[in-house]
Amino acid sequence: MGIDCSPIQEGGPCFEPNTVASHAAYAMNVLYQTAGRNPWNCDFSQTASLTSTNPSYNGCTYPGGNL
């Protein structure tokens, strides 16, 4: 699908915190944005939820949404 996960790789702006939950949240968001931003693109076995709050932090910018 052409998803870029380099920001969550070591040395990337979203690598820290280096946790499964943090990296999964970023990857799920990228997939959701890439797949068309539809609620059905956010069904990750009930491990994700839609939010209107921008999850970006420090130098880590989540793609899409109202940045």
All heavy atoms as TSV, in Angstrom:
chain	resi	resn	atom	element	x	y	z
A	1	MET	N	N	0.821	-1.202	0.000
A	1	MET	CA	C	0.000	0.000	0.000
A	1	MET	C	C	0.858	1.258	0.000
A	1	MET	O	O	0.327	2.347	0.043
A	1	MET	CB	C	-0.941	0.012	1.199
A	1	MET	CG	C	-2.021	-1.045	1.128
A	1	MET	SD	S	-3.212	-0.924	2.482
A	1	MET	CE	C	-4.185	0.456	1.937
A	2	GLY	N	N	2.163	1.124	0.008
A	2	GLY	CA	C	3.024	2.296	-0.001
A	2	GLY	C	C	3.059	3.048	1.309
A	2	GLY	O	O	3.261	4.257	1.330
A	3	ILE	N	N	2.850	2.366	2.412
A	3	ILE	CA	C	2.836	3.011	3.723
A	3	ILE	C	C	4.268	3.211	4.202
A	3	ILE	O	O	5.081	2.297	4.166
A	3	ILE	CB	C	2.021	2.172	4.722
A	3	ILE	CG1	C	0.565	2.145	4.286
A	3	ILE	CG2	C	2.169	2.699	6.130
A	3	ILE	CD1	C	-0.297	1.204	5.065
A	4	ASP	N	N	4.567	4.427	4.653
A	4	ASP	CA	C	5.903	4.779	5.118
A	4	ASP	C	C	5.966	4.671	6.639
A	4	ASP	O	O	5.379	5.485	7.352
A	4	ASP	CB	C	6.243	6.198	4.676
A	4	ASP	CG	C	7.613	6.654	5.148
A	4	ASP	OD1	O	8.427	5.793	5.565
A	4	ASP	OD2	O	7.872	7.872	5.097
A	5	CYS	N	N	6.664	3.664	7.106
A	5	CYS	CA	C	6.813	3.488	8.554
A	5	CYS	C	C	8.178	3.968	9.045
A	5	CYS	O	O	8.545	3.711	10.191
A	5	CYS	CB	C	6.604	2.023	8.927
A	5	CYS	SG	S	4.886	1.490	8.804
A	6	SER	N	N	8.913	4.693	8.207
A	6	SER	CA	C	10.244	5.154	8.620
A	6	SER	C	C	10.208	6.070	9.849
A	6	SER	O	O	11.155	6.046	10.642
A	6	SER	CB	C	10.975	5.830	7.464
A	6	SER	OG	O	10.308	6.978	7.012
A	7	PRO	N	N	9.139	6.859	10.078
A	7	PRO	CA	C	9.138	7.699	11.286
A	7	PRO	C	C	9.170	6.913	12.598
A	7	PRO	O	O	9.616	7.429	13.614
A	7	PRO	CB	C	7.841	8.501	11.168
A	7	PRO	CG	C	7.616	8.590	9.691
A	7	PRO	CD	C	8.048	7.226	9.180
A	8	ILE	N	N	8.721	5.637	12.583
A	8	ILE	CA	C	8.733	4.852	13.820
A	8	ILE	C	C	9.931	3.909	13.880
A	8	ILE	O	O	10.055	3.134	14.821
A	8	ILE	CB	C	7.409	4.082	14.037
A	8	ILE	CG1	C	7.094	3.162	12.872
A	8	ILE	CG2	C	6.283	5.042	14.334
A	8	ILE	CD1	C	5.865	2.276	13.074
A	9	GLN	N	N	10.811	4.002	12.900
A	9	GLN	CA	C	12.053	3.231	12.934
A	9	GLN	C	C	13.075	3.966	13.804
A	9	GLN	O	O	12.983	5.177	13.991
A	9	GLN	CB	C	12.605	3.040	11.519
A	9	GLN	CG	C	11.665	2.317	10.581
A	9	GLN	CD	C	11.330	0.913	11.049
A	9	GLN	OE1	O	12.211	0.155	11.411
A	9	GLN	NE2	N	10.054	0.575	11.055
A	10	GLU	N	N	14.057	3.232	14.312
A	10	GLU	CA	C	15.079	3.841	15.158
A	10	GLU	C	C	15.699	5.046	14.453
A	10	GLU	O	O	16.045	4.981	13.276
A	10	GLU	CB	C	16.162	2.828	15.502
A	10	GLU	CG	C	17.126	3.329	16.540
A	10	GLU	CD	C	18.029	2.243	17.085
A	10	GLU	OE1	O	17.902	1.079	16.683
A	10	GLU	OE2	O	18.869	2.582	17.926
A	11	GLY	N	N	15.760	6.167	15.154
A	11	GLY	CA	C	16.278	7.409	14.603
A	11	GLY	C	C	15.195	8.290	14.000
A	11	GLY	O	O	15.432	9.449	13.702
A	12	GLY	N	N	13.988	7.748	13.816
A	12	GLY	CA	C	12.876	8.517	13.264
A	12	GLY	C	C	12.235	9.408	14.312
A	12	GLY	O	O	12.383	9.177	15.522
A	13	PRO	N	N	11.491	10.426	13.891
A	13	PRO	CA	C	10.900	11.375	14.836
A	13	PRO	C	C	9.814	10.790	15.736
A	13	PRO	O	O	9.481	11.382	16.759
A	13	PRO	CB	C	10.329	12.471	13.926
A	13	PRO	CG	C	10.079	11.784	12.626
A	13	PRO	CD	C	11.175	10.755	12.505
A	14	CYS	N	N	9.290	9.623	15.372
A	14	CYS	CA	C	8.220	9.007	16.179
A	14	CYS	C	C	8.679	7.699	16.827
A	14	CYS	O	O	7.848	6.922	17.312
A	14	CYS	CB	C	6.991	8.767	15.311
A	14	CYS	SG	S	6.322	10.261	14.568
A	15	PHE	N	N	9.989	7.456	16.827
A	15	PHE	CA	C	10.507	6.221	17.428
A	15	PHE	C	C	10.285	6.192	18.934
A	15	PHE	O	O	9.957	5.156	19.507
A	15	PHE	CB	C	11.991	6.051	17.106
A	15	PHE	CG	C	12.582	4.800	17.687
A	15	PHE	CD1	C	12.253	3.559	17.160
A	15	PHE	CD2	C	13.465	4.852	18.758
A	15	PHE	CE1	C	12.793	2.393	17.694
A	15	PHE	CE2	C	14.007	3.706	19.295
A	15	PHE	CZ	C	13.677	2.466	18.763
A	16	GLU	N	N	10.464	7.323	19.585
A	16	GLU	CA	C	10.247	7.412	21.030
A	16	GLU	C	C	8.827	7.885	21.306
A	16	GLU	O	O	8.361	8.791	20.620
A	16	GLU	CB	C	11.253	8.373	21.669
A	16	GLU	CG	C	12.689	7.906	21.582
A	16	GLU	CD	C	12.993	6.661	22.405
A	16	GLU	OE1	O	12.225	6.351	23.356
A	16	GLU	OE2	O	13.973	5.987	22.093
A	17	PRO	N	N	8.107	7.319	22.208
A	17	PRO	CA	C	8.556	6.232	23.048
A	17	PRO	C	C	8.630	4.926	22.253
A	17	PRO	O	O	7.784	4.661	21.394
A	17	PRO	CB	C	7.502	6.147	24.142
A	17	PRO	CG	C	6.260	6.700	23.520
A	17	PRO	CD	C	6.745	7.725	22.515
A	18	ASN	N	N	9.638	4.152	22.542
A	18	ASN	CA	C	9.859	2.891	21.846
A	18	ASN	C	C	9.015	1.800	22.487
A	18	ASN	O	O	9.501	0.964	23.235
A	18	ASN	CB	C	11.346	2.526	21.896
A	18	ASN	CG	C	11.653	1.245	21.141
A	18	ASN	OD1	O	10.829	0.746	20.391
A	18	ASN	ND2	N	12.848	0.717	21.348
A	19	THR	N	N	7.698	1.867	22.204
A	19	THR	CA	C	6.769	0.872	22.740
A	19	THR	C	C	5.918	0.326	21.603
A	19	THR	O	O	5.712	0.991	20.581
A	19	THR	CB	C	5.832	1.485	23.802
A	19	THR	OG1	O	5.004	2.481	23.160
A	19	THR	CG2	C	6.618	2.121	24.947
A	20	VAL	N	N	5.437	-0.876	21.789
A	20	VAL	CA	C	4.552	-1.485	20.795
A	20	VAL	C	C	3.305	-0.628	20.625
A	20	VAL	O	O	2.864	-0.378	19.507
A	20	VAL	CB	C	4.178	-2.928	21.207
A	20	VAL	CG1	C	3.096	-3.487	20.303
A	20	VAL	CG2	C	5.410	-3.829	21.171
A	21	ALA	N	N	2.741	-0.142	21.719
A	21	ALA	CA	C	1.507	0.655	21.645
A	21	ALA	C	C	1.720	1.943	20.847
A	21	ALA	O	O	0.892	2.311	20.011
A	21	ALA	CB	C	1.003	0.973	23.048
A	22	SER	N	N	2.825	2.627	21.090
A	22	SER	CA	C	3.091	3.877	20.386
A	22	SER	C	C	3.317	3.634	18.901
A	22	SER	O	O	2.767	4.338	18.046
A	22	SER	CB	C	4.305	4.572	21.000
A	22	SER	OG	O	4.589	5.759	20.296
A	23	HIS	N	N	4.115	2.643	18.570
A	23	HIS	CA	C	4.390	2.347	17.159
A	23	HIS	C	C	3.137	1.839	16.453
A	23	HIS	O	O	2.884	2.195	15.298
A	23	HIS	CB	C	5.532	1.340	17.044
A	23	HIS	CG	C	6.851	1.888	17.488
A	23	HIS	ND1	N	7.995	1.131	17.494
A	23	HIS	CD2	C	7.214	3.111	17.952
A	23	HIS	CE1	C	9.012	1.866	17.927
A	23	HIS	NE2	N	8.549	3.074	18.223
A	24	ALA	N	N	2.340	1.034	17.138
A	24	ALA	CA	C	1.098	0.531	16.540
A	24	ALA	C	C	0.130	1.674	16.279
A	24	ALA	O	O	-0.528	1.714	15.234
A	24	ALA	CB	C	0.457	-0.519	17.452
A	25	ALA	N	N	0.032	2.620	17.212
A	25	ALA	CA	C	-0.878	3.755	17.023
A	25	ALA	C	C	-0.488	4.553	15.783
A	25	ALA	O	O	-1.346	4.935	14.984
A	25	ALA	CB	C	-0.861	4.655	18.261
A	26	TYR	N	N	0.797	4.772	15.607
A	26	TYR	CA	C	1.256	5.517	14.428
A	26	TYR	C	C	0.946	4.733	13.150
A	26	TYR	O	O	0.397	5.274	12.193
A	26	TYR	CB	C	2.765	5.810	14.520
A	26	TYR	CG	C	3.244	6.632	13.361
A	26	TYR	CD1	C	3.209	8.024	13.421
A	26	TYR	CD2	C	3.694	6.041	12.184
A	26	TYR	CE1	C	3.620	8.790	12.342
A	26	TYR	CE2	C	4.102	6.792	11.110
A	26	TYR	CZ	C	4.060	8.167	11.183
A	26	TYR	OH	O	4.449	8.933	10.113
A	27	ALA	N	N	1.290	3.441	13.132
A	27	ALA	CA	C	1.065	2.614	11.945
A	27	ALA	C	C	-0.422	2.498	11.616
A	27	ALA	O	O	-0.817	2.566	10.444
A	27	ALA	CB	C	1.682	1.230	12.145
A	28	MET	N	N	-1.262	2.338	12.630
A	28	MET	CA	C	-2.709	2.255	12.405
A	28	MET	C	C	-3.233	3.558	11.813
A	28	MET	O	O	-4.077	3.551	10.923
A	28	MET	CB	C	-3.441	1.926	13.703
A	28	MET	CG	C	-3.251	0.533	14.182
A	28	MET	SD	S	-4.098	0.316	15.776
A	28	MET	CE	C	-3.504	-1.287	16.248
A	29	ASN	N	N	-2.723	4.683	12.293
A	29	ASN	CA	C	-3.151	5.970	11.770
A	29	ASN	C	C	-2.750	6.122	10.306
A	29	ASN	O	O	-3.549	6.562	9.482
A	29	ASN	CB	C	-2.567	7.125	12.582
A	29	ASN	CG	C	-2.989	8.462	12.022
A	29	ASN	OD1	O	-4.144	8.833	12.062
A	29	ASN	ND2	N	-2.039	9.177	11.440
A	30	VAL	N	N	-1.523	5.737	9.975
A	30	VAL	CA	C	-1.069	5.834	8.582
A	30	VAL	C	C	-1.940	4.964	7.684
A	30	VAL	O	O	-2.369	5.391	6.606
A	30	VAL	CB	C	0.420	5.448	8.454
A	30	VAL	CG1	C	0.833	5.337	7.001
A	30	VAL	CG2	C	1.295	6.463	9.167
A	31	LEU	N	N	-2.248	3.752	8.127
A	31	LEU	CA	C	-3.101	2.870	7.331
A	31	LEU	C	C	-4.499	3.465	7.173
A	31	LEU	O	O	-5.057	3.479	6.067
A	31	LEU	CB	C	-3.184	1.488	7.968
A	31	LEU	CG	C	-4.050	0.473	7.216
A	31	LEU	CD1	C	-3.531	0.255	5.796
A	31	LEU	CD2	C	-4.102	-0.836	7.962
A	32	TYR	N	N	-5.055	3.978	8.256
A	32	TYR	CA	C	-6.380	4.605	8.215
A	32	TYR	C	C	-6.397	5.772	7.223
A	32	TYR	O	O	-7.284	5.889	6.388
A	32	TYR	CB	C	-6.771	5.078	9.615
A	32	TYR	CG	C	-8.020	5.921	9.663
A	32	TYR	CD1	C	-9.276	5.346	9.510
A	32	TYR	CD2	C	-7.943	7.292	9.869
A	32	TYR	CE1	C	-10.423	6.117	9.562
A	32	TYR	CE2	C	-9.080	8.071	9.917
A	32	TYR	CZ	C	-10.315	7.481	9.768
A	32	TYR	OH	O	-11.447	8.253	9.808
A	33	GLN	N	N	-5.399	6.634	7.292
A	33	GLN	CA	C	-5.333	7.789	6.395
A	33	GLN	C	C	-5.175	7.344	4.943
A	33	GLN	O	O	-5.829	7.874	4.042
A	33	GLN	CB	C	-4.160	8.709	6.777
A	33	GLN	CG	C	-4.239	9.304	8.159
A	33	GLN	CD	C	-5.418	10.244	8.361
A	33	GLN	OE1	O	-5.908	10.858	7.430
A	33	GLN	NE2	N	-5.865	10.358	9.588
A	34	THR	N	N	-4.323	6.351	4.707
A	34	THR	CA	C	-4.042	5.871	3.361
A	34	THR	C	C	-5.245	5.163	2.750
A	34	THR	O	O	-5.487	5.260	1.543
A	34	THR	CB	C	-2.831	4.920	3.379
A	34	THR	OG1	O	-1.718	5.617	3.934
A	34	THR	CG2	C	-2.474	4.445	1.986
A	35	ALA	N	N	-6.006	4.467	3.570
A	35	ALA	CA	C	-7.131	3.665	3.084
A	35	ALA	C	C	-8.393	4.486	2.836
A	35	ALA	O	O	-9.401	3.937	2.386
A	35	ALA	CB	C	-7.423	2.531	4.059
A	36	GLY	N	N	-8.386	5.771	3.129
A	36	GLY	CA	C	-9.536	6.600	2.799
A	36	GLY	C	C	-10.260	7.257	3.949
A	36	GLY	O	O	-11.293	7.871	3.749
A	37	ARG	N	N	-9.747	7.102	5.166
A	37	ARG	CA	C	-10.335	7.764	6.338
A	37	ARG	C	C	-11.808	7.423	6.545
A	37	ARG	O	O	-12.622	8.265	6.871
A	37	ARG	CB	C	-10.137	9.267	6.263
A	37	ARG	CG	C	-8.674	9.670	6.201
A	37	ARG	CD	C	-8.485	11.145	6.094
A	37	ARG	NE	N	-8.992	11.740	7.332
A	37	ARG	CZ	C	-9.191	13.033	7.489
A	37	ARG	NH1	N	-8.966	13.866	6.514
A	37	ARG	NH2	N	-9.639	13.500	8.624
A	38	ASN	N	N	-12.147	6.165	6.368
A	38	ASN	CA	C	-13.501	5.688	6.610
A	38	ASN	C	C	-13.530	4.922	7.929
A	38	ASN	O	O	-12.550	4.256	8.273
A	38	ASN	CB	C	-13.948	4.753	5.478
A	38	ASN	CG	C	-13.935	5.465	4.145
A	38	ASN	OD1	O	-14.614	6.462	3.947
A	38	ASN	ND2	N	-13.122	4.977	3.217
A	39	PRO	N	N	-14.637	4.990	8.665
A	39	PRO	CA	C	-14.698	4.273	9.942
A	39	PRO	C	C	-14.374	2.783	9.815
A	39	PRO	O	O	-13.754	2.205	10.702
A	39	PRO	CB	C	-16.138	4.487	10.416
A	39	PRO	CG	C	-16.538	5.767	9.767
A	39	PRO	CD	C	-15.835	5.778	8.423
A	40	TRP	N	N	-14.745	2.158	8.702
A	40	TRP	CA	C	-14.470	0.737	8.535
A	40	TRP	C	C	-12.986	0.473	8.277
A	40	TRP	O	O	-12.527	-0.656	8.350
A	40	TRP	CB	C	-15.321	0.115	7.433
A	40	TRP	CG	C	-15.200	0.802	6.103
A	40	TRP	CD1	C	-14.262	0.573	5.134
A	40	TRP	CD2	C	-16.046	1.819	5.589
A	40	TRP	NE1	N	-14.461	1.393	4.062
A	40	TRP	CE2	C	-15.572	2.180	4.305
A	40	TRP	CE3	C	-17.169	2.481	6.078
A	40	TRP	CZ2	C	-16.161	3.161	3.520
A	40	TRP	CZ3	C	-17.747	3.450	5.279
A	40	TRP	CH2	C	-17.260	3.774	4.031
A	41	ASN	N	N	-12.207	1.524	8.008
A	41	ASN	CA	C	-10.757	1.371	7.870
A	41	ASN	C	C	-10.061	1.447	9.219
A	41	ASN	O	O	-8.839	1.478	9.287
A	41	ASN	CB	C	-10.162	2.457	6.958
A	41	ASN	CG	C	-10.690	2.407	5.557
A	41	ASN	OD1	O	-11.151	3.406	5.048
A	41	ASN	ND2	N	-10.644	1.237	4.943
A	42	CYS	N	N	-10.834	1.478	10.275
A	42	CYS	CA	C	-10.271	1.587	11.623
A	42	CYS	C	C	-10.663	0.388	12.473
A	42	CYS	O	O	-10.714	0.474	13.681
A	42	CYS	CB	C	-10.731	2.898	12.275
A	42	CYS	SG	S	-9.773	3.340	13.728
A	43	ASP	N	N	-10.973	-0.730	11.831
A	43	ASP	CA	C	-11.333	-1.929	12.575
A	43	ASP	C	C	-10.089	-2.788	12.749
A	43	ASP	O	O	-9.755	-3.610	11.918
A	43	ASP	CB	C	-12.424	-2.712	11.850
A	43	ASP	CG	C	-12.866	-3.935	12.624
A	43	ASP	OD1	O	-12.541	-4.035	13.824
A	43	ASP	OD2	O	-13.519	-4.803	12.029
A	44	PHE	N	N	-9.397	-2.576	13.829
A	44	PHE	CA	C	-8.189	-3.323	14.134
A	44	PHE	C	C	-8.473	-4.246	15.309
A	44	PHE	O	O	-7.793	-4.207	16.329
A	44	PHE	CB	C	-7.028	-2.376	14.463
A	44	PHE	CG	C	-6.618	-1.506	13.304
A	44	PHE	CD1	C	-7.093	-0.209	13.184
A	44	PHE	CD2	C	-5.769	-2.001	12.335
A	44	PHE	CE1	C	-6.709	0.592	12.118
A	44	PHE	CE2	C	-5.383	-1.216	11.259
A	44	PHE	CZ	C	-5.856	0.089	11.154
A	45	SER	N	N	-9.521	-5.053	15.168
A	45	SER	CA	C	-9.946	-5.977	16.222
A	45	SER	C	C	-10.152	-5.253	17.544
A	45	SER	O	O	-9.733	-5.699	18.599
A	45	SER	CB	C	-8.943	-7.114	16.382
A	45	SER	OG	O	-8.838	-7.848	15.194
A	46	GLN	N	N	-10.777	-4.104	17.469
A	46	GLN	CA	C	-11.121	-3.271	18.616
A	46	GLN	C	C	-9.898	-2.822	19.420
A	46	GLN	O	O	-9.963	-2.635	20.626
A	46	GLN	CB	C	-12.137	-3.980	19.504
A	46	GLN	CG	C	-13.431	-4.281	18.763
A	46	GLN	CD	C	-14.429	-5.023	19.614
A	46	GLN	OE1	O	-14.125	-5.496	20.694
A	46	GLN	NE2	N	-15.644	-5.132	19.110
A	47	THR	N	N	-8.760	-2.625	18.731
A	47	THR	CA	C	-7.571	-2.122	19.402
A	47	THR	C	C	-7.289	-0.678	19.034
A	47	THR	O	O	-6.284	-0.114	19.457
A	47	THR	CB	C	-6.325	-2.966	19.061
A	47	THR	OG1	O	-6.112	-2.925	17.644
A	47	THR	CG2	C	-6.492	-4.402	19.516
A	48	ALA	N	N	-8.162	-0.061	18.248
A	48	ALA	CA	C	-7.993	1.329	17.834
A	48	ALA	C	C	-9.334	2.039	17.929
A	48	ALA	O	O	-10.383	1.395	17.970
A	48	ALA	CB	C	-7.462	1.404	16.406
A	49	SER	N	N	-9.289	3.352	17.971
A	49	SER	CA	C	-10.520	4.136	17.975
A	49	SER	C	C	-10.277	5.444	17.239
A	49	SER	O	O	-9.150	5.932	17.163
A	49	SER	CB	C	-10.993	4.409	19.400
A	49	SER	OG	O	-10.031	5.159	20.103
A	50	LEU	N	N	-11.359	5.986	16.693
A	50	LEU	CA	C	-11.276	7.276	16.014
A	50	LEU	C	C	-11.278	8.389	17.053
A	50	LEU	O	O	-11.923	8.273	18.095
A	50	LEU	CB	C	-12.473	7.450	15.075
A	50	LEU	CG	C	-12.555	6.475	13.914
A	50	LEU	CD1	C	-13.854	6.686	13.133
A	50	LEU	CD2	C	-11.367	6.634	12.997
A	51	THR	N	N	-10.562	9.452	16.763
A	51	THR	CA	C	-10.518	10.591	17.669
A	51	THR	C	C	-10.437	11.877	16.860
A	51	THR	O	O	-9.950	11.874	15.730
A	51	THR	CB	C	-9.309	10.501	18.632
A	51	THR	OG1	O	-9.327	11.628	19.491
A	51	THR	CG2	C	-7.996	10.452	17.886
A	52	SER	N	N	-10.911	12.942	17.419
A	52	SER	CA	C	-10.782	14.245	16.759
A	52	SER	C	C	-9.573	15.004	17.305
A	52	SER	O	O	-9.267	16.093	16.862
A	52	SER	CB	C	-12.060	15.069	16.960
A	52	SER	OG	O	-12.283	15.283	18.334
A	53	THR	N	N	-8.876	14.413	18.260
A	53	THR	CA	C	-7.694	15.018	18.843
A	53	THR	C	C	-6.459	14.608	18.051
A	53	THR	O	O	-6.243	13.422	17.816
A	53	THR	CB	C	-7.524	14.562	20.310
A	53	THR	OG1	O	-8.706	14.884	21.033
A	53	THR	CG2	C	-6.323	15.225	20.956
A	54	ASN	N	N	-5.665	15.578	17.657
A	54	ASN	CA	C	-4.445	15.297	16.909
A	54	ASN	C	C	-3.436	14.633	17.855
A	54	ASN	O	O	-3.043	15.215	18.851
A	54	ASN	CB	C	-3.876	16.607	16.360
A	54	ASN	CG	C	-2.684	16.395	15.466
A	54	ASN	OD1	O	-1.970	15.419	15.584
A	54	ASN	ND2	N	-2.467	17.330	14.567
A	55	PRO	N	N	-2.996	13.402	17.544
A	55	PRO	CA	C	-2.075	12.694	18.437
A	55	PRO	C	C	-0.600	13.074	18.268
A	55	PRO	O	O	0.254	12.513	18.940
A	55	PRO	CB	C	-2.299	11.228	18.059
A	55	PRO	CG	C	-2.667	11.289	16.622
A	55	PRO	CD	C	-3.464	12.570	16.452
A	56	SER	N	N	-0.304	14.009	17.379
A	56	SER	CA	C	1.091	14.414	17.153
A	56	SER	C	C	1.710	14.941	18.455
A	56	SER	O	O	1.020	15.507	19.295
A	56	SER	CB	C	1.159	15.500	16.078
A	56	SER	OG	O	0.661	15.013	14.853
A	57	TYR	N	N	3.003	14.739	18.611
A	57	TYR	CA	C	3.700	15.205	19.815
A	57	TYR	C	C	5.143	15.530	19.476
A	57	TYR	O	O	5.722	14.960	18.551
A	57	TYR	CB	C	3.653	14.141	20.922
A	57	TYR	CG	C	4.266	12.823	20.518
A	57	TYR	CD1	C	5.604	12.559	20.800
A	57	TYR	CD2	C	3.537	11.860	19.849
A	57	TYR	CE1	C	6.183	11.357	20.432
A	57	TYR	CE2	C	4.090	10.664	19.479
A	57	TYR	CZ	C	5.417	10.402	19.770
A	57	TYR	OH	O	5.993	9.224	19.400
A	58	ASN	N	N	5.717	16.460	20.199
A	58	ASN	CA	C	7.105	16.902	19.989
A	58	ASN	C	C	7.389	17.013	18.490
A	58	ASN	O	O	6.711	17.710	17.789
A	58	ASN	CB	C	8.074	15.989	20.706
A	58	ASN	CG	C	7.862	15.960	22.204
A	58	ASN	OD1	O	7.351	16.919	22.787
A	58	ASN	ND2	N	8.217	14.882	22.839
A	59	GLY	N	N	8.358	16.279	17.965
A	59	GLY	CA	C	8.679	16.323	16.540
A	59	GLY	C	C	7.974	15.246	15.742
A	59	GLY	O	O	8.227	15.071	14.553
A	60	CYS	N	N	7.077	14.503	16.369
A	60	CYS	CA	C	6.353	13.423	15.704
A	60	CYS	C	C	5.020	13.919	15.196
A	60	CYS	O	O	4.130	14.269	15.979
A	60	CYS	CB	C	6.127	12.265	16.684
A	60	CYS	SG	S	5.160	10.904	15.976
A	61	THR	N	N	4.881	13.975	13.887
A	61	THR	CA	C	3.642	14.455	13.275
A	61	THR	C	C	2.897	13.294	12.644
A	61	THR	O	O	3.426	12.628	11.757
A	61	THR	CB	C	3.953	15.513	12.193
A	61	THR	OG1	O	4.677	16.581	12.802
A	61	THR	CG2	C	2.683	16.046	11.577
A	62	TYR	N	N	1.700	13.059	13.123
A	62	TYR	CA	C	0.849	12.029	12.531
A	62	TYR	C	C	0.246	12.585	11.245
A	62	TYR	O	O	-0.260	13.715	11.235
A	62	TYR	CB	C	-0.281	11.663	13.482
A	62	TYR	CG	C	0.094	10.651	14.552
A	62	TYR	CD1	C	1.142	10.884	15.426
A	62	TYR	CD2	C	-0.621	9.488	14.681
A	62	TYR	CE1	C	1.484	9.960	16.406
A	62	TYR	CE2	C	-0.306	8.558	15.666
A	62	TYR	CZ	C	0.748	8.796	16.519
A	62	TYR	OH	O	1.066	7.881	17.478
A	63	PRO	N	N	0.304	11.820	10.164
A	63	PRO	CA	C	-0.251	12.310	8.901
A	63	PRO	C	C	-1.779	12.378	8.921
A	63	PRO	O	O	-2.425	11.612	9.628
A	63	PRO	CB	C	0.228	11.306	7.867
A	63	PRO	CG	C	0.631	10.098	8.621
A	63	PRO	CD	C	0.916	10.513	10.024
A	64	GLY	N	N	-2.315	13.307	8.142
A	64	GLY	CA	C	-3.769	13.429	8.000
A	64	GLY	C	C	-4.391	14.252	9.093
A	64	GLY	O	O	-3.737	14.813	9.957
A	65	GLY	N	N	-5.700	14.315	9.023
A	65	GLY	CA	C	-6.434	15.058	10.031
A	65	GLY	C	C	-6.205	16.547	9.906
A	65	GLY	O	O	-5.760	17.048	8.886
A	66	ASN	N	N	-6.501	17.255	10.943
A	66	ASN	CA	C	-6.349	18.706	10.978
A	66	ASN	C	C	-5.060	19.070	11.688
A	66	ASN	O	O	-5.055	19.341	12.877
A	66	ASN	CB	C	-7.547	19.358	11.686
A	66	ASN	CG	C	-8.825	19.080	10.968
A	66	ASN	OD1	O	-8.851	19.068	9.747
A	66	ASN	ND2	N	-9.899	18.833	11.713
A	67	LEU	N	N	-3.969	19.048	10.974
A	67	LEU	CA	C	-2.680	19.355	11.587
A	67	LEU	C	C	-2.443	20.831	11.639
A	67	LEU	O	O	-2.789	21.572	10.811
A	67	LEU	CB	C	-1.551	18.662	10.806
A	67	LEU	CG	C	-1.639	17.143	10.773
A	67	LEU	CD1	C	-0.498	16.569	9.931
A	67	LEU	CD2	C	-1.553	16.578	12.167
